[in-house]
Amino acid sequence: MDNVFQGRREDFRLVTGQGLYASDRSLPGETHGFFLRADRAHAEILSIDTQKARAVPGVLAILTGADTKAAGFGSPSPLAGYPGRGGIKMKIPRRQVMAEDRVRYVGQEVAFVIAETAAQAQEAVEKIVVDYRDLPALVDAEAAMAADAPLLYPDFESNLCFDYEYGNEAATESALAVATHVTRLTLDVPRLVGNPMEPKSGIATYNATTGRYDLYVPTQGMTLMLDSLSSGTGIPETSIRVHAQDVGGGFGVRTEGYSEYCTLMLAARTVGRPVKWSGTRSETFVSDHHGRAAKLFGELALDEHGHFTALRVRWICHAGGYLSQAGPLINTLPPGSHASNLYRIPNVYGRHLLVLTNTTPTTAYRGAGRPNVSYLVERLVEEAARETGRDRIDLRRLNLIPKEAFPYKIATGADYDSGDPPGLLDLALAQAKWNDFPARRAQSAERGMLRGIACCMFVEPSGGGRSPTEESAIKFGESGTPRIFSTSGPSGQGHETAFPEIVARVFGVDPLTIENRSSDPDGPVLKGDGTIGSRSTMLQGNALFITAQEVVRKGKDLAARQLEADAEDIDFIDGKYAVRGTDLSVALYQLSRDNPGALDTTAGFPAHRTFPSGAHIAEVEIDPETGTVTLLDYVAVDDCGRVLNHTLVEGQVHGGMVQGLGQVLTEQCLYDADSGQLMTGSFMDYAMPRADDLGPLRLFDHSVLSPSNPLGVKGVGEAGTTGSVPTLANAVLDALRSRGVDRLDLPYTPSRVWNAIKAARQPG
């Protein structure tokens, strides 16, 4: 099944403006809504005066926290339900759909106006008067853990909401104590805004007769969103239908039933008409859940031969003003499953602290904790090589897990299914012409430029999920052609191309004859999760593969009866059943027309994990007079299992790599330490990566098929981010070392790089 398909069938529709996004939809009789958001980070709400706002022409209703509370709304549970250190339970604050008694971060929803037009709703919002009593704001997680820190939730004894650990603490401590050398690092990982092209938007309708809500919103899959919408409103999942055709970017921040969506549902019920809300880019910055936002501490122990003997890590993570659905999970459980990266480290211990702060809640953002793991470990390895005088490639090679050791159980208990780390490294070094780098560095030096290079290894868990089974369905229409259903929600991954191709290979037909219906509320009810964790092809794709095989099996029995032959004498080739040795045959699609519903099939596939891996190399050049970093070359060698469609794989790696580039070079979400005000709330202040920030991206495949699934695939959607963050960071520092700079926190903006060079020149 290698390298068969190329291109994306959905592209023509999307690039010609024929996509259908949430804000593109309009429904008869729709009304419009606008949110009033908190303009301060922490304050008690003394009163909300809506009298003047209600007098604005066209205003139909105004909702506040009192209304959502009276409706029984609030507090969906995070996905992390496991115990922490010493068996302690996570402290879960009640999430208020709209602020009831106090606001806890700038941008929190305070009131919602419904009017005949969007302009009328916005005008009314501007006339709402809120009387606040300001409280101290905490935007730093370490400060929020202090014994005398003000509490975000008075019924909690501290702002620490979860203390999670993994590995063997005593054994790791002992190994560190006797090590020949220990490298220690502290790294700040900046807070990031996901910033999908499509801001949060939606339309909600309510049918008073059936009690059913229809919600048209951007989503990465309806099942995860249904869970949080239901738990956040108390409305049964069976009474909520989530619709999404096209989604302009997901990145992990489009999985949850946000407060705005719950409010839309109540608004539709209140006014008895559809209610539409189109979010602004400013609302994206303050109310979309943010990513990363952690401080990482690491210790790597080496023996006299350079073997890694122990790794101890500690994370302090910003949870924000309340807990998102995915945030506590991605900052605790998954990092432990690949904490030692691709290295043989016999003793590992990790402790992760989640802290409530007066900031926007954090959640999964492309990579979902994985880039933090690879960034910390690969920075430690790079520094260990520098501190001990060892060659950084030789040190990695000495400690890599050999191919013959797979499947490999790491010290924290996870099982890597397959891989070839030394092979990844060798191919990356060859393609990047690593050994010729000194000559290229000398050429840059002649021009007064600083040149750096770095090679980093990574592995990441992909797949898994809340549901133990991923289901898909294939149903045949009246014409006899199939429609395929899954729980996924595409947001750029190419589901319309990939899923029909998988089924078409089994059926032996043209993929264009198959219609993809991802996350369709009109389809069969399916178990599973959405497009998260680099799992779409590995889980939903394999579910469709098995479902298609079951359709073919059913069809053979039907064909045997219709052709009056033994099923054992029938072959299925190129979409037809033929009696061996005769000219008798019948097409699969004809069988479906002759036997309506007989071939409709639903099947499941176990929700398991695989561990894709890679070796990435970045080469950069820095102008010491301006601090500007230029990416000269990027080589990515990835093991994502069997490659079914190179175009889709390359698109995913490119996209992930660009987001890693943004984290390393430009992006940082900042709050004022005293007021808690967001200082980077627009693209004037928050620098996204641009096309001219990119250099050549060269991708290579070095795959080992996964033995855990019939397609042999692994995840790929987050590999570009997981690999690029440490690679680019180490490449920049390699360039700066000639000027005496070996420690610098992200992002490596021109001003930060220039100031580091200037400070290193100063005596003393």
Helices and strands as residue ranges (DSSP letters): H 11-15, G 22-24, E 31-37, E 43-49, H 51-54, E 59-64, H 65-70, G 85-87, E 102-103, E 109-115, H 118-125, E 129-134, H 141-144, E 160-167, H 169-178, E 181-192, E 201-207, E 212-216, H 222-233, G 237-239, E 240-243, H 259-271, E 275-278, H 281-287, E 291-302, E 308-320, H 327-330, H 333-336, E 348-356, H 370-388, H 392-399, G 403-405, E 408-409, E 415-416, H 421-431, G 434-436, H 437-446, E 450-459, E 462-463, E 469-476, E 482-486, H 495-507, G 511-513, E 515-518, I 536-541, H 542-562, G 567-569, E 570-573, E 576-579, E 585-587, H 588-594, E 601-606, E 609-610, E 613-623, E 628-639, H 646-665, G 691-693, E 697-701, H 719-736, G 737-739, H 750-761
